[in-house]
Amino acid sequence: MIERGGESMEENMPEKTTFDETGEPREYVLDELDKKIQELFPGESVNKRLTKTGLLSSRALPSFVSDWLISKFSSGNQLDTLALQRFLDNYLPDKSRAEEVKHRLMSDRSRVMILADFRVTPNIQSGEELLEIPILDVTGKEGMVDPIILDKSPELLNGGMWGVGELVYNQPENKKKDGKIVLKEFTPFRPYQANLDYYRKARSTFTSTIEWIDFLLKNMEYDPHSFDDTSQKMRMISRLLPFVQPRVNLIELAPKGTGKSYVFGRLSKYGWLISGGSVSRAQLFYDISKKRRGLITRFDYVALDEIQSIKFGSNPEEVIGALKGYLESGAYNVASYSAQADAGFIILGNIPISESGRPISNNYFDSLPNFMQEGAFLDRFHGFIEGWKLPRIKVGSIGRGYALNSEFFSEVMHGLRNDTTPAAVVDAFLDVPKDADKRDVTAITRIASGFLKLLYPQVRSASEINVNDFETYCFEPALRMRTIIREQLHRLDEEFSEDMPEVVVKKV
């Protein structure tokens, strides 16, 4: 065990929870991994079973908010439900009480403090910073923010952020001026800072790669025992690649119910999930009329879910054209606006499956919208996740016991993005032919670097990792993910070769 000065270790008692015939928890005994997580991360871990309390499950809160609340109002394996209820009533009202909060603001001119998701959009015509508070059903027409707050927390402009806000009501000055709910004070919700050095030291105490993989799965809120084998586990954690590796572009096709929306939409505040609806070039890159940067420049990744139902406006080729340039170089131009970004881009979609559990068609890209079935566009994706090889998520698949608080976990994943050492380690291991296709090599190295960050964050040089481990857990999965892209490109257009370059691992 590694030392962590000044922090006491809580005595661990087994939980008394089991699963009944429906899969609901009834008895659960903390295992060695649970205890290790508690010991290594006493202040950053949370009992995931407690997060399933009805007080929180009905509110559809992000995991990082639910976990923080449980940490705040629990001791060991006991949750203070009365204190949690009081906090929720006072600071996190549900939508059924939205009008009550608005009434309080208007009637007695009181100041109201709430923990919520706040979003700000500049209005060029009025010169106002319009405020949205979804939890209170406050729209941009009803809310505004003090500009001073934006100087301190510009993230409010970048899709919004969770925090503690103090609200007041400004009465209408005349018939032409509407009353407004005003955000007067704001404290960002950042209860944790990522201590990457400590996280790396903690990794060194895990005796095997498999144990660490199970640790990651628990942090993704899954039970490691619900997976059939290591291959399934690796396929699940491959969804974390855009969390830790800049500009990694993935396609995942899977049946419904395999959890892809949850991973990309709920685990990290640094990612953005678009589920259905319409997507425009302005939304992704730059809105000329609002002079506002798009999602690509504001998040670690952008995922398009239910891709078959997403509309790309009247000119989808315009969006695809802009994406092709960005996916290739990380740069884009909209009118006179030019920018660089490092967000990964993920396409998530459903695929018809036969009774044997295999895709009905061998041409996987047939499941994508027609305007996306272009070789030059799809060649820019680094890897493919075979989502049909993942188990369907059931009640018993949800993680119980201890795991990292989702807020802390997302901060760690975000912090690892800036680590360039893994790329140098990958380069040291790989022997690349001179005539190898550049996109294939880029894909393999980028994905292998991501797996190295996920599985061996403590490694600082090639000499610090067993070559067989690197080959098994970093190189081979990366090669496989890119090979599927290459094979499917050939099925789509025979001008694309299905042969991969003979990249091999050197015995360093």
C-alpha positions in Angstrom: 0.0 0.0 0.0 1.2 3.5 -0.8 1.3 6.2 1.8 -1.0 9.2 1.7 -0.2 11.6 4.5 -2.9 12.9 6.8 -5.9 10.8 5.6 -7.4 8.2 7.8 -8.6 4.8 6.5 -12.2 3.9 7.3 -12.8 0.5 8.7 -14.5 -1.6 6.1 -17.5 -3.7 6.9 -19.2 -6.1 4.5 -22.4 -4.9 3.0 -25.5 -7.0 3.4 -27.0 -6.9 0.0 -28.1 -9.7 -2.4 -29.8 -9.8 -5.8 -33.3 -11.1 -5.9 -34.9 -12.9 -8.8 -35.4 -9.6 -10.7 -31.7 -8.7 -10.3 -32.3 -6.0 -7.7 -29.7 -5.7 -5.0 -30.3 -7.7 -1.8 -26.9 -8.8 -0.5 -23.5 -7.7 -1.6 -20.2 -8.4 0.3 -17.3 -6.2 -0.4 -14.5 -8.0 -2.2 -10.8 -7.4 -2.2 -11.0 -4.9 -5.1 -13.6 -2.9 -3.2 -11.4 -2.8 -0.1 -8.4 -1.8 -2.2 -10.3 1.1 -3.8 -11.4 2.3 -0.3 -7.8 2.1 1.0 -6.1 3.8 -1.9 -8.8 6.4 -2.6 -10.5 7.1 0.8 -11.6 10.6 -0.2 -12.4 10.0 -3.8 -14.3 6.7 -3.8 -18.0 6.1 -3.2 -20.3 3.2 -2.5 -22.1 2.9 -5.8 -24.9 0.9 -4.3 -25.9 4.0 -2.3 -26.2 6.1 -5.5 -29.2 3.9 -6.5 -31.4 5.4 -3.7 -34.8 6.5 -4.9 -34.0 10.0 -3.8 -31.6 10.3 -6.7 -32.6 7.8 -9.3 -35.8 9.7 -10.1 -33.9 12.9 -10.9 -31.7 11.7 -13.8 -28.7 13.5 -12.4 -25.2 13.2 -13.9 -23.1 10.5 -12.2 -20.6 13.1 -10.9 -23.4 15.0 -9.1 -25.0 11.8 -7.6 -21.7 10.5 -6.5 -20.8 13.8 -4.8 -24.1 13.8 -2.9 -23.6 10.3 -1.7 -20.1 11.1 -0.5 -21.4 14.2 1.3 -24.2 12.4 3.1 -22.9 8.9 3.8 -20.6 7.4 6.3 -19.2 4.0 5.5 -22.1 2.0 4.1 -24.8 4.1 5.8 -26.6 6.9 4.0 -28.2 9.8 5.9 -31.4 9.9 3.9 -33.0 12.7 6.0 -30.0 15.0 5.5 -29.9 14.2 1.8 -33.6 14.9 1.5 -33.2 18.3 3.2 -30.3 19.2 1.0 -32.3 18.3 -2.2 -35.3 20.2 -1.0 -33.2 23.3 -0.3 -30.6 23.3 -3.0 -31.6 20.9 -5.8 -35.3 21.1 -6.4 -36.9 18.8 -9.0 -38.9 20.2 -11.8 -42.2 19.6 -9.9 -41.1 22.4 -7.6 -39.8 24.8 -10.3 -42.8 27.1 -10.0 -42.5 27.2 -6.3 -38.9 28.4 -6.5 -39.9 31.1 -9.1 -42.7 32.2 -6.8 -40.3 32.6 -3.9 -38.0 34.7 -6.0 -40.8 37.0 -7.2 -42.9 37.3 -4.1 -40.5 38.1 -1.3 -37.5 39.2 -3.3 -35.4 36.6 -1.5 -32.2 35.2 -2.8 -32.3 31.5 -3.7 -29.2 29.3 -3.8 -29.4 26.1 -5.9 -27.1 23.4 -7.3 -27.9 23.1 -11.0 -26.8 23.0 -14.6 -26.5 26.6 -15.8 -26.2 27.6 -19.5 -25.5 31.0 -21.0 -26.0 32.3 -24.6 -25.0 35.8 -25.7 -27.7 37.7 -27.5 -26.1 40.0 -30.0 -29.3 42.0 -30.7 -30.2 42.8 -27.1 -26.6 42.8 -25.7 -27.7 40.5 -22.9 -26.2 37.3 -21.6 -29.2 35.0 -21.6 -29.4 32.3 -18.9 -31.0 28.9 -19.0 -31.7 26.7 -16.0 -33.2 23.5 -17.2 -34.0 22.1 -13.7 -36.3 25.2 -13.2 -37.5 25.3 -16.8 -36.0 28.8 -17.0 -35.4 29.7 -20.7 -33.2 32.4 -22.2 -36.2 34.7 -22.3 -36.6 34.5 -18.5 -33.0 34.5 -17.3 -29.8 36.5 -17.5 -26.4 36.5 -15.9 -24.1 39.2 -14.5 -21.2 39.6 -17.0 -18.7 39.6 -14.2 -19.5 35.9 -13.6 -18.6 35.0 -17.2 -15.1 36.5 -16.7 -14.5 34.0 -13.9 -16.4 31.0 -15.4 -16.3 31.2 -19.2 -17.3 27.5 -19.3 -20.9 28.7 -18.8 -20.7 29.8 -22.5 -19.4 26.5 -23.6 -22.5 24.3 -23.3 -23.0 25.2 -19.6 -21.7 23.7 -16.4 -22.9 22.5 -13.0 -22.4 24.8 -10.0 -23.9 26.6 -7.0 -25.7 29.7 -8.1 -27.4 32.5 -6.2 -30.5 33.8 -8.0 -32.4 37.0 -7.6 -35.4 38.5 -9.4 -35.3 41.7 -11.3 -38.8 43.2 -11.6 -39.8 44.7 -14.9 -39.0 48.4 -15.1 -41.8 49.2 -17.5 -44.3 47.4 -19.8 -41.6 47.0 -22.5 -39.1 45.4 -20.2 -39.8 41.8 -18.9 -38.8 40.7 -15.5 -35.7 38.4 -15.3 -34.2 35.8 -13.0 -30.6 36.9 -12.6 -27.6 34.7 -11.7 -25.7 37.0 -9.3 -23.1 34.6 -7.8 -21.7 31.4 -9.2 -19.3 28.7 -7.8 -18.4 26.0 -10.3 -19.0 22.4 -9.2 -15.4 21.2 -8.9 -15.2 19.2 -5.7 -12.1 17.3 -6.9 -8.8 18.0 -8.6 -7.0 15.2 -10.4 -3.8 14.2 -8.7 -2.3 12.3 -11.6 0.9 11.5 -9.8 -1.0 9.8 -7.0 -3.2 8.0 -9.5 -0.1 6.6 -11.3 1.4 5.4 -8.0 -1.9 3.7 -7.1 -1.8 1.8 -10.4 1.6 0.4 -9.4 -0.1 -1.4 -6.4 -2.4 -3.4 -8.7 -0.9 -6.8 -9.2 -2.3 -7.5 -12.7 -3.6 -5.8 -15.7 -6.9 -7.7 -15.3 -7.4 -6.3 -11.8 -6.9 -2.8 -13.2 -9.3 -3.4 -16.0 -11.9 -4.5 -13.4 -11.1 -1.3 -11.5 -11.8 0.8 -14.7 -15.1 -1.1 -15.3 -16.2 -0.3 -11.7 -15.5 3.3 -12.4 -17.6 3.1 -15.5 -20.4 1.8 -13.1 -20.4 -1.7 -14.4 -19.9 -5.0 -12.5 -16.8 -6.7 -13.8 -18.3 -10.1 -13.2 -21.1 -9.4 -15.7 -18.6 -9.8 -18.6 -17.8 -13.2 -20.1 -14.1 -12.7 -20.7 -11.3 -10.2 -21.0 -12.1 -9.5 -24.7 -15.5 -8.2 -23.6 -14.0 -6.1 -20.9 -11.4 -4.6 -23.3 -14.2 -3.8 -25.8 -16.1 -2.0 -23.1 -13.2 0.1 -21.9 -12.3 1.0 -25.5 -15.2 3.4 -25.1 -13.0 5.4 -22.8 -10.4 6.1 -25.5 -11.8 9.5 -26.4 -11.7 10.4 -22.7 -7.9 10.2 -22.5 -6.6 10.5 -26.1 -7.0 13.7 -28.1 -8.5 13.4 -31.6 -9.3 9.7 -31.6 -12.3 9.1 -33.9 -14.4 6.0 -33.4 -17.5 4.2 -34.9 -19.5 1.9 -32.7 -22.5 0.0 -34.0 -24.4 -2.1 -31.5 -27.8 -3.4 -30.7 -29.9 -1.3 -28.3 -29.3 -1.7 -24.6 -25.5 -2.1 -24.5 -24.9 1.1 -22.6 -23.1 3.2 -25.2 -25.3 6.3 -24.6 -24.7 6.1 -20.9 -20.9 6.0 -21.2 -20.6 8.9 -23.6 -23.5 11.0 -22.1 -23.3 10.6 -18.3 -19.8 9.8 -17.2 -17.9 13.0 -18.0 -18.7 16.7 -18.1 -16.0 17.1 -20.7 -17.9 15.2 -23.4 -21.0 16.1 -25.4 -23.6 13.6 -26.6 -26.1 14.5 -29.3 -29.0 12.0 -29.4 -31.2 12.4 -32.4 -32.5 15.8 -33.6 -30.6 18.0 -36.0 -26.9 18.8 -36.3 -25.5 21.7 -38.2 -22.1 22.9 -39.2 -22.6 26.0 -37.0 -23.4 23.8 -34.0 -20.3 21.6 -34.5 -17.7 24.3 -35.6 -18.7 27.9 -35.5 -21.9 29.9 -35.4 -21.3 33.0 -37.5 -24.5 34.8 -36.5 -23.9 34.3 -32.7 -20.1 34.5 -33.0 -19.9 31.4 -30.9 -17.5 28.5 -31.0 -18.9 25.1 -31.8 -18.9 21.9 -29.8 -15.7 20.6 -31.4 -13.7 23.3 -29.7 -15.4 23.1 -26.3 -15.3 19.5 -25.4 -12.9 16.5 -25.3 -15.2 14.5 -27.5 -18.5 14.9 -29.4 -20.6 11.8 -29.9 -23.5 11.5 -32.3 -25.9 8.9 -30.9 -28.7 7.2 -32.8 -27.0 8.3 -36.0 -29.8 6.9 -38.2 -32.2 9.4 -36.8 -29.9 12.5 -36.8 -30.6 15.1 -39.4 -27.9 17.2 -41.0 -30.1 20.0 -42.3 -30.9 20.6 -45.9 -27.2 20.2 -46.9 -25.6 17.2 -45.1 -22.7 17.3 -47.6 -21.7 20.6 -46.1 -21.4 19.1 -42.7 -19.6 16.0 -44.0 -17.2 18.3 -45.9 -16.3 20.3 -42.8 -15.9 17.1 -40.8 -13.5 15.5 -43.3 -11.1 18.4 -43.0 -11.3 18.4 -39.2 -11.0 14.7 -38.8 -7.9 14.7 -40.9 -6.0 17.7 -39.4 -7.8 19.0 -36.4 -8.2 22.3 -38.1 -11.3 23.9 -39.7 -12.5 27.1 -41.4 -15.9 28.7 -41.3 -16.1 31.9 -43.3 -13.2 34.0 -42.0 -13.0 32.0 -38.7 -10.2 29.5 -38.4 -9.5 27.3 -35.4 -7.8 24.1 -34.1 -9.3 21.6 -31.8 -8.5 18.2 -30.3 -11.9 16.8 -29.7 -12.5 13.2 -30.7 -15.5 12.4 -32.9 -17.7 9.4 -32.3 -20.5 7.9 -34.3 -22.9 5.6 -32.4 -25.6 3.7 -34.2 -27.7 0.6 -34.1 -27.1 -2.5 -36.3 -29.5 -5.3 -37.1 -28.4 -8.6 -35.5 -29.2 -12.2 -36.4 -30.4 -14.8 -34.0 -26.7 -16.0 -33.8 -25.7 -12.5 -32.5 -23.9 -11.5 -35.6 -24.7 -8.5 -37.9 -27.2 -9.5 -40.6 -25.0 -7.9 -43.2 -21.3 -8.2 -43.6 -21.3 -4.6 -44.8 -21.4 -2.8 -41.4 -21.4 0.7 -43.0 -24.8 -0.1 -44.6 -26.2 0.8 -41.1 -25.0 4.4 -41.5 -27.0 7.2 -43.3 -26.4 7.2 -47.0 -24.6 10.5 -47.0 -22.0 9.1 -44.6 -21.2 6.1 -46.7 -18.3 7.8 -48.4 -14.9 6.1 -48.3 -12.9 9.4 -47.9 -15.0 10.3 -44.9 -14.9 6.9 -43.2 -11.2 6.4 -43.7 -10.6 9.2 -41.3 -12.0 7.2 -38.4 -9.3 5.4 -36.4 -11.2 2.5 -35.0 -14.4 0.4 -34.9 -16.0 -1.0 -31.8 -18.0 -4.2 -32.4 -20.8 -3.3 -30.0 -22.7 -6.5 -30.7 -20.0 -8.5 -28.9 -20.8 -6.6 -25.6 -23.5 -8.0 -23.2 -26.8 -6.3 -23.0 -26.9 -4.2 -19.8 -29.2 -5.7 -17.2 -29.9 -4.7 -13.6 -27.3 -7.1 -12.4 -24.7 -5.5 -14.7 -24.7 -2.3 -12.8 -21.7 -1.9 -10.5 -22.1 -2.3 -6.8 -19.6 -1.8 -4.1 -16.8 0.9 -4.2 -15.6 2.8 -7.2 -14.0 6.2 -7.9 -16.4 9.2 -7.7 -17.4 9.9 -11.3 -16.3 13.6 -10.9 -12.8 12.5 -9.8 -12.6 9.8 -12.5 -13.6 12.2 -15.2 -11.0 14.7 -14.0 -8.3 12.0 -14.1 -9.3 10.9 -17.6 -9.3 14.6 -18.8 -5.9 15.2 -17.2 -4.4 12.2 -19.0 -5.2 13.7 -22.4 -2.3 16.1 -22.0 0.2 13.3 -21.3 2.5 12.9 -24.4 4.8 10.3 -22.9 2.6 7.3 -23.9 3.0 8.3 -27.6 6.8 8.2 -27.3 6.5 4.8 -25.6 4.4 3.5 -28.5 6.8 4.9 -31.1 9.7 3.1 -29.3 7.8 -0.2 -29.5 6.5 -0.2 -33.1 8.4 -1.1 -36.3 6.6 0.6 -39.1 7.3 -0.2 -42.8 8.3 2.9 -44.9 5.5 2.2 -47.4 2.8 1.9 -44.7 -0.4 3.9 -45.2 -0.2 7.0 -43.0 -3.8 6.9 -41.8 -3.4 3.3 -40.8 -0.3 4.1 -38.8 -1.8 7.2 -37.2 -4.9 5.1 -36.2 -2.8 2.3 -34.6 -0.5 4.6 -32.7 -3.2 6.9 -31.5 -5.4 4.1 -30.2 -2.4 2.2 -28.7 -1.4 5.4 -26.9 -5.0 5.6 -25.5 -4.9 2.1 -24.2 -1.5 2.7 -22.7 -2.9 5.7 -20.8 -5.9 3.7 -19.6 -4.2 0.5 -18.6 -0.6 1.6 -17.7 -0.7 5.3 -16.7 2.4 4.8 -14.6 4.6 3.8 -17.5 7.1 6.6 -18.4 9.4 4.6 -20.8 9.3 1.4 -22.9 11.6 -0.3 -20.3 8.8 0.0 -17.6 6.3 -2.3 -19.3 6.5 -5.9 -20.3 6.6 -6.1 -24.1 4.0 -8.9 -24.1 1.6 -6.8 -22.0 2.1 -3.9 -24.4 1.4 -6.2 -27.4 -1.6 -7.9 -25.8 -3.4 -5.0 -24.3 -2.3 -2.0 -26.4 -1.1 -2.9 -29.8 -3.3 -5.8 -30.8 -6.6 -4.1 -29.8 -5.6 -1.0 -31.7 -4.6 -3.1 -34.8 -7.9 -4.9 -34.6 -10.0 -1.8 -34.3 -8.3 -0.2 -37.4 -8.4 -3.4 -39.4 -12.2 -3.5 -39.2 -12.3 0.0 -40.6 -10.0 -1.1 -43.4 -12.0 -4.2 -44.2 -15.3 -2.4 -44.3 -13.8 0.3 -46.5 -12.9 -2.4 -49.0 -16.5 -3.7 -48.9 -17.8 -0.2 -49.5 -15.3 0.6 -52.3 -12.9 -1.8 -53.8 -10.5 1.0 -54.5 -9.6 0.8 -50.8 -7.3 -2.1 -50.1 -8.2 -4.4 -47.2 -4.6 -5.1 -46.4 -3.1 -3.5 -43.3 0.6 -2.5 -43.2 2.9 -5.0 -41.5 3.4 -3.0 -38.3 5.0 -5.2 -35.6 6.1 -4.8 -32.0 9.9 -4.7 -31.5 11.4 -6.6 -28.6 12.7 -3.5 -26.8 
